[in-house]
Amino acid sequence: MTYCRRCDRSFGSSFGSGRGLKEHYVQSPNHSYCQYCDVDFNSQSELQDHRKDDLAYCSSCNKIFKNHFGLHEHNRQKPEHQRRYCVKCRKLFQDPNGLRSHLLNSKKHSI
């Protein structure tokens, strides 16, 4: 028998050894669960902070990546980001003018 304290709910033996409980965490509005890290946070705001601080998060697309390389590839390949993403610095700017200004003024990009 598997039991969820937060929901005060028991699940039968067919629920499986932990796998069913994770599925419950994902689907239940009572849980703020990170599938990447297998952690159930106390609140939605804690989960959001975790996503921003500990994972690679694209706020423009509201997508989460397991690591910063995944986010880099997302920014590099996504057409909406390409015109405002500096591949060398791995920085996404608000608009193409921000990237243009960065490229003109950054010492990293001077020849």
C-alpha positions as CSV (number, residue, x, y, z in Angstrom):
1,M,0.0,0.0,0.0
2,T,1.3,3.4,-1.0
3,Y,0.3,6.5,0.9
4,C,0.4,10.3,0.0
5,R,0.5,12.4,3.2
6,R,-0.2,15.7,1.5
7,C,-3.4,14.3,-0.2
8,D,-4.3,12.0,2.7
9,R,-4.8,9.3,0.1
10,S,-3.9,5.6,-0.1
11,F,-3.1,3.7,-3.3
12,G,-3.4,0.0,-3.8
13,S,-0.6,-2.4,-4.4
14,S,-1.1,-2.2,-8.2
15,F,0.2,1.4,-7.9
16,G,3.7,0.0,-8.0
17,S,6.9,0.7,-6.1
18,G,7.2,4.5,-6.2
19,R,6.5,4.9,-9.9
20,G,2.8,5.3,-9.4
21,L,3.4,7.8,-6.7
22,K,5.5,9.9,-9.0
23,E,2.7,9.8,-11.6
24,H,0.4,11.0,-8.8
25,Y,2.7,13.9,-8.0
26,V,2.8,15.0,-11.6
27,Q,-0.9,14.9,-12.1
28,S,-2.1,16.2,-8.7
29,P,-2.7,19.9,-8.3
30,N,-1.7,19.5,-4.6
31,H,1.9,18.8,-5.6
32,S,4.7,21.0,-7.0
33,Y,6.8,18.2,-8.4
34,C,10.0,18.4,-10.4
35,Q,10.2,15.4,-12.8
36,Y,13.8,16.1,-13.6
37,C,15.1,16.0,-10.0
38,D,12.4,13.8,-8.5
39,V,11.6,16.3,-5.7
40,D,8.2,17.3,-4.5
41,F,8.4,21.0,-3.3
42,N,6.1,22.6,-0.7
43,S,4.7,25.2,-3.1
44,Q,4.5,26.2,-6.7
45,S,6.8,29.2,-6.0
46,E,9.5,27.0,-4.6
47,L,9.2,24.8,-7.7
48,Q,9.5,27.9,-9.9
49,D,12.6,29.1,-8.0
50,H,14.1,25.7,-8.4
51,R,13.5,25.7,-12.1
52,K,15.2,29.1,-12.4
53,D,18.1,28.5,-10.0
54,D,18.9,24.8,-10.4
55,L,17.8,23.9,-13.9
56,A,18.2,25.6,-17.3
57,Y,15.0,27.5,-17.9
58,C,13.9,29.5,-21.0
59,S,11.5,32.1,-19.7
60,S,10.5,33.2,-23.2
61,C,9.2,29.7,-24.0
62,N,8.5,28.5,-20.4
63,K,10.5,25.4,-21.1
64,I,12.9,23.5,-18.8
65,F,16.1,21.8,-19.9
66,K,18.0,19.3,-17.8
67,N,21.3,21.3,-18.3
68,H,22.6,24.5,-19.7
69,F,23.9,22.9,-22.8
70,G,20.2,21.9,-23.6
71,L,19.2,25.5,-23.1
72,H,22.1,26.7,-25.3
73,E,21.1,24.4,-28.1
74,H,17.4,25.5,-27.8
75,N,18.4,29.2,-28.0
76,R,20.8,28.5,-30.9
77,Q,18.3,26.6,-33.0
78,K,15.0,28.2,-32.3
79,P,14.2,30.7,-35.1
80,E,12.6,33.1,-32.7
81,H,15.8,33.2,-30.6
82,Q,18.5,33.2,-33.3
83,R,18.2,36.9,-34.1
84,R,18.8,37.8,-30.4
85,Y,21.1,35.1,-29.1
86,C,24.9,35.5,-28.7
87,V,26.3,32.0,-29.2
88,K,29.7,32.9,-27.9
89,C,28.4,34.4,-24.7
90,R,25.4,32.1,-24.4
91,K,23.2,35.1,-23.7
92,L,19.6,35.8,-25.0
93,F,18.8,39.4,-25.4
94,Q,15.3,41.1,-25.4
95,D,15.5,42.0,-29.0
96,P,17.8,42.0,-32.0
97,N,19.0,45.5,-31.3
98,G,20.2,44.4,-27.8
99,L,22.3,41.6,-29.5
100,R,23.6,44.1,-32.1
101,S,24.7,46.5,-29.4
102,H,26.3,43.7,-27.5
103,L,28.2,42.5,-30.5
104,L,29.5,46.1,-31.3
105,N,30.5,46.9,-27.7
106,S,31.8,43.6,-26.4
107,K,35.5,43.1,-26.2
108,K,34.9,39.3,-26.6
109,H,33.7,39.9,-30.2
110,S,36.4,42.4,-31.4
111,I,38.8,41.1,-34.0
